[in-house]
Structures are given as C-alpha cells and as structure tokens.
Amino acid sequence: MPSPSIATPCVKVCVVDAESGLCLGCFRTLREIAGWTAFTEEERARLMAELPSRRARIAPEKLG
C-alpha cells in the first residue's frame, strides 16, 4: 500500500534568499525544508498557515 502524500507548500522555485534565509518559492527555511517529512501533520499545518506572512520579510524586487 503506498504511503499517503504529504501536503507541501513547495512550488519548485528553490532559491534561498541570503538576507531572510527563506526560500523565494515557499517561504520556508532550509531547516524546515529538510525536516518537512519528519514533521507531524499538525506541525506542517501550523507552518503552512504562517508562510504567507513571511513573504513580507523578503525584498519585493527579489520576488519578481
């Protein structure tokens, strides 16, 4: 039986902004990206709810 898919905010734009430390595509840190599959569903849901507000931490010109 295949394992269930894990929800992810990844949009396959994997570039980390040096100033904020956030991915320009999903707004996660490298640590969060690396540990994503080990997080519980609750931890992933909490983090996904927080991600949109992180966009403001990145200079607008870097987001294109």
C-alpha positions as YAML, in Angstrom:
chain: A
units: angstrom
residues:
- id: 1
  name: MET
  ca: [0.00, 0.00, 0.00]
- id: 2
  name: PRO
  ca: [1.54, 3.36, -0.99]
- id: 3
  name: SER
  ca: [2.12, 5.90, 1.74]
- id: 4
  name: PRO
  ca: [-0.22, 8.92, 1.76]
- id: 5
  name: SER
  ca: [1.08, 12.09, 0.15]
- id: 6
  name: ILE
  ca: [2.35, 14.83, 2.40]
- id: 7
  name: ALA
  ca: [0.99, 18.34, 1.96]
- id: 8
  name: THR
  ca: [3.73, 20.75, 0.95]
- id: 9
  name: PRO
  ca: [3.96, 24.43, 0.03]
- id: 10
  name: CYS
  ca: [6.74, 23.71, -2.47]
- id: 11
  name: VAL
  ca: [6.25, 25.39, -5.86]
- id: 12
  name: LYS
  ca: [9.58, 24.15, -7.24]
- id: 13
  name: VAL
  ca: [11.25, 27.56, -7.06]
- id: 14
  name: CYS
  ca: [14.10, 26.53, -4.80]
- id: 15
  name: VAL
  ca: [16.19, 29.64, -4.23]
- id: 16
  name: VAL
  ca: [17.06, 30.75, -0.70]
- id: 17
  name: ASP
  ca: [17.31, 34.47, -0.03]
- id: 18
  name: ALA
  ca: [20.54, 35.15, 1.86]
- id: 19
  name: GLU
  ca: [19.10, 38.11, 3.80]
- id: 20
  name: SER
  ca: [15.93, 36.50, 5.13]
- id: 21
  name: GLY
  ca: [17.02, 32.84, 5.00]
- id: 22
  name: LEU
  ca: [13.72, 31.97, 3.33]
- id: 23
  name: CYS
  ca: [13.05, 30.12, 0.10]
- id: 24
  name: LEU
  ca: [11.71, 32.55, -2.52]
- id: 25
  name: GLY
  ca: [9.16, 29.98, -3.64]
- id: 26
  name: CYS
  ca: [7.64, 28.59, -0.44]
- id: 27
  name: PHE
  ca: [9.00, 30.93, 2.28]
- id: 28
  name: ARG
  ca: [10.39, 28.07, 4.38]
- id: 29
  name: THR
  ca: [13.88, 27.96, 5.89]
- id: 30
  name: LEU
  ca: [16.38, 25.33, 4.80]
- id: 31
  name: ARG
  ca: [15.91, 23.59, 8.14]
- id: 32
  name: GLU
  ca: [12.14, 23.48, 7.63]
- id: 33
  name: ILE
  ca: [12.54, 22.17, 4.07]
- id: 34
  name: ALA
  ca: [14.96, 19.45, 5.17]
- id: 35
  name: GLY
  ca: [12.80, 18.35, 8.09]
- id: 36
  name: TRP
  ca: [9.43, 18.60, 6.33]
- id: 37
  name: THR
  ca: [8.79, 14.85, 6.04]
- id: 38
  name: ALA
  ca: [9.65, 14.32, 9.72]
- id: 39
  name: PHE
  ca: [7.15, 16.96, 10.93]
- id: 40
  name: THR
  ca: [3.77, 15.84, 12.18]
- id: 41
  name: GLU
  ca: [0.69, 16.80, 10.18]
- id: 42
  name: GLU
  ca: [-0.11, 19.36, 12.87]
- id: 43
  name: GLU
  ca: [3.36, 20.91, 12.65]
- id: 44
  name: ARG
  ca: [3.12, 21.12, 8.86]
- id: 45
  name: ALA
  ca: [-0.36, 22.69, 9.04]
- id: 46
  name: ARG
  ca: [0.79, 25.27, 11.58]
- id: 47
  name: LEU
  ca: [3.79, 26.17, 9.46]
- id: 48
  name: MET
  ca: [1.78, 26.36, 6.24]
- id: 49
  name: ALA
  ca: [-0.62, 28.80, 7.92]
- id: 50
  name: GLU
  ca: [2.35, 31.00, 8.88]
- id: 51
  name: LEU
  ca: [4.08, 31.02, 5.48]
- id: 52
  name: PRO
  ca: [2.05, 33.75, 3.71]
- id: 53
  name: SER
  ca: [3.01, 36.31, 6.36]
- id: 54
  name: ARG
  ca: [6.70, 35.55, 5.81]
- id: 55
  name: ARG
  ca: [6.56, 36.98, 2.28]
- id: 56
  name: ALA
  ca: [6.92, 40.48, 3.79]
- id: 57
  name: ARG
  ca: [10.38, 39.51, 5.10]
- id: 58
  name: ILE
  ca: [11.71, 39.31, 1.52]
- id: 59
  name: ALA
  ca: [12.53, 42.41, -0.52]
- id: 60
  name: PRO
  ca: [9.80, 42.76, -3.20]
- id: 61
  name: GLU
  ca: [12.29, 43.07, -6.06]
- id: 62
  name: LYS
  ca: [13.56, 39.55, -5.28]
- id: 63
  name: LEU
  ca: [10.11, 38.07, -5.77]
- id: 64
  name: GLY
  ca: [9.77, 39.30, -9.34]
...
